[in-house]
């Protein structure tokens, strides 16, 4: 099975107002990572940026000092997606990422072809983890629930790595992983009785 796992960082939530400033992508074939990319894009409309979004994604001029021109980035993104049309696209809240990628490429006169079908890791987690007590399907909460440390949370490539972990553990869930979830649930129940 070939997966193309993506994540974007943006200057806000509205793809008609805000900008794509980073794309992370990992190509995994039969559970082996075969390609990893990260493209940082020079923002052109920082005056429109949402300060909270910029705080979350850690934008600063130093971290983006090697960012590339948006037109070059759009060309690279277009070529990358063309090379992986045979993959199943994966992301956490992937419709958000798709919307920003389409808007970004459209702004630079490129019609990007997004692979279909796609998987949203939120749905995978909702189906598997909600019965064990997970309420919020944010990537931060999922990782905390599973006891996973986040390397560089809210950077595009690191968020892709966390989605890869979700795929490997939950698509489909292994017997060992399900036993771990049952054990974790029992421990939480016992702690609740003791408090």
C-alpha positions in Angstrom: 0.0 0.0 0.0 1.3 3.5 -0.9 0.5 6.4 1.3 1.2 10.1 0.8 1.0 11.7 4.2 0.8 15.5 4.2 0.5 18.4 6.5 0.5 22.2 6.0 1.3 25.1 8.1 -0.6 28.3 7.3 -0.9 31.9 8.5 -4.5 31.3 9.6 -7.6 29.2 9.0 -9.2 30.8 5.9 -7.5 29.7 2.6 -9.0 32.7 0.8 -7.3 35.2 3.2 -4.3 33.4 4.7 -1.3 31.7 3.2 0.4 28.4 3.0 3.8 28.8 4.5 5.0 25.1 4.8 4.2 21.7 3.4 5.5 18.5 4.9 5.0 15.2 3.1 6.1 11.6 3.6 5.7 8.8 1.1 5.3 5.4 2.7 5.1 2.1 0.7 4.3 -1.1 2.5 5.2 0.5 5.8 8.6 1.7 4.6 9.2 5.5 4.3 10.7 6.1 0.9 10.6 9.9 0.6 10.3 12.9 2.9 10.0 16.5 1.8 9.5 19.8 3.6 8.9 23.0 1.6 8.9 26.3 3.4 7.3 29.2 1.5 8.2 32.9 1.8 5.0 34.5 3.0 3.8 37.5 0.9 0.9 38.8 3.1 2.1 38.7 6.7 -0.2 41.7 7.4 -3.2 39.2 7.0 -1.7 36.6 9.3 -3.5 35.5 12.4 -1.2 36.0 15.4 -2.4 32.9 17.1 -1.7 30.8 14.0 1.8 32.2 13.8 2.4 31.4 17.4 1.2 27.8 17.0 3.3 27.1 13.9 6.3 28.9 15.3 6.8 31.2 12.4 9.7 33.6 12.6 12.0 35.1 10.0 15.0 33.1 11.2 13.3 29.7 10.8 12.0 30.7 7.4 15.3 32.2 6.2 15.7 29.5 3.6 12.1 29.6 2.5 11.5 29.7 -1.3 9.6 31.9 -3.6 5.9 31.0 -3.7 5.9 30.4 -7.5 8.8 28.0 -7.2 7.1 26.3 -4.3 3.9 25.9 -6.3 5.8 24.3 -9.1 7.6 21.9 -6.8 4.3 21.0 -5.0 2.6 20.4 -8.4 5.4 18.1 -9.6 5.6 16.2 -6.3 1.8 15.5 -6.4 2.0 14.4 -10.0 4.6 11.8 -9.1 2.4 10.3 -6.4 -1.1 10.1 -8.0 -1.1 6.4 -7.3 -1.0 7.0 -3.5 -3.7 7.2 -0.9 -3.6 10.7 0.5 -3.4 10.9 4.3 -3.6 13.8 6.7 -5.0 15.0 10.0 -8.0 17.1 9.1 -6.9 16.6 5.5 -9.6 18.7 3.9 -8.0 21.7 5.5 -4.7 20.9 3.9 -6.3 20.1 0.5 -8.1 23.5 0.6 -4.9 25.4 1.3 -2.9 23.5 -1.4 -5.6 24.1 -4.0 -5.9 27.8 -3.1 -2.1 28.2 -3.0 -1.5 26.6 -6.4 -4.5 28.4 -7.9 -3.0 31.7 -6.8 0.1 30.8 -8.8 -1.8 29.6 -11.9 -1.2 25.9 -11.3 -4.0 23.4 -11.3 -2.9 20.8 -8.7 -4.2 17.3 -8.9 -4.8 15.9 -5.4 -4.7 12.1 -5.2 -7.9 10.3 -4.3 -9.0 8.5 -2.2 -7.9 10.0 1.0 -7.8 9.0 4.7 -8.3 11.4 7.6 -6.4 10.2 10.7 -9.0 12.0 12.8 -11.6 9.6 11.5 -9.3 6.6 12.2 -8.7 7.8 15.7 -12.4 8.6 16.3 -13.4 5.1 15.3 -10.7 3.4 17.3 -9.9 5.6 20.3 -13.2 7.3 21.2 -14.6 4.0 22.7 -11.6 4.0 25.0 -12.3 7.5 26.3 -10.6 10.0 23.9 -12.9 13.0 23.5 -10.9 15.4 21.4 -9.4 14.3 18.1 -6.7 17.0 17.9 -3.3 15.6 17.1 -2.0 16.9 20.4 -4.7 15.1 22.4 -4.3 11.9 20.5 -0.6 11.8 21.1 -1.0 12.6 24.8 -3.7 9.9 25.1 -1.4 7.4 23.6 1.6 8.6 25.6 3.6 9.7 22.5 6.0 12.5 22.9 5.7 15.1 20.1 9.1 15.9 18.5 8.3 19.4 17.0 4.6 19.7 17.3 2.9 21.9 14.7 5.7 21.8 12.2 4.5 20.2 9.0 7.0 17.4 8.8 6.7 16.4 12.5 2.9 16.3 12.2 3.3 14.0 9.2 5.5 11.7 11.4 2.7 11.6 14.0 0.2 10.7 11.3 2.5 7.9 10.2 2.5 6.5 13.7 -1.3 6.6 13.7 -1.4 4.7 10.4 1.1 2.1 11.6 -0.8 1.5 14.9 -4.4 1.9 13.8 -4.9 1.1 10.1 -5.7 -1.6 11.0 -5.1 -1.8 14.7 -2.9 -4.7 15.8 -4.0 -7.1 18.5 -1.1 -5.9 20.6 -2.2 -2.3 20.3 -5.8 -3.0 21.1 -4.7 -4.9 24.2 -2.7 -1.9 25.2 -5.8 0.3 24.8 -7.9 -2.0 26.9 -5.2 -2.0 29.6 -5.0 1.8 29.6 -8.8 2.0 29.9 -8.8 -0.3 32.9 -6.0 1.7 34.6 -8.0 4.9 34.1 -11.1 3.2 35.5 -9.2 2.0 38.6 -7.7 5.5 39.1 -11.2 7.0 38.8 -12.5 4.6 41.5 -9.6 5.4 43.8 -9.9 9.2 43.6 
